[in-house]
Amino acid sequence: MTCFNFFTFKLKTITCPNCNWIGQGKELSKGEFFEDSYISEFNCPKCSIEVGFIQFPMKEQMDKWEKENPGKKTDWE
């Protein structure tokens, strides 16, 4: 299982290790969300196997992204 980059994974090419589906991260199905750790799983839209997850960033990580990428939006915007 892959830990995706919160800021950029929606536009990345993803390949399902189970059925070899290929598409962008934004095409993945949302899986389980764990409130205690702010982790969200993402599943293959074809075979539903979990292919990766993200951990939502804390404020410090968001501030760092904005500082290192001035004017660049995240894939979530």
KAGICOR-V225054 format. One record per backbone hydrogen bond with DSSP energy under -0.5 kcal/mol. NH is the residue of the N-H (numbers start at 1). CO is the residue of the C=O. Records with the same first field share a line. If there is no record, write none. Layout:
NH: CO  CO
//
This chain:
2: 51
4: 2  53
6: 4
8: 5
9: 5
11: 8
12: 9
14: 23
16: 21
20: 16
23: 14
25: 9  12
26: 10
27: 24
28: 25
29: 43
31: 41
34: 39
35: 33
37: 34
38: 34
39: 34
40: 54
41: 32
42: 52
43: 29
44: 49
48: 44
51: 42
52: 42
53: 2
54: 40
56: 38  54
62: 58
63: 59
64: 60
65: 61
66: 62
67: 63
68: 64
69: 65
72: 69
75: 7
77: 74
//
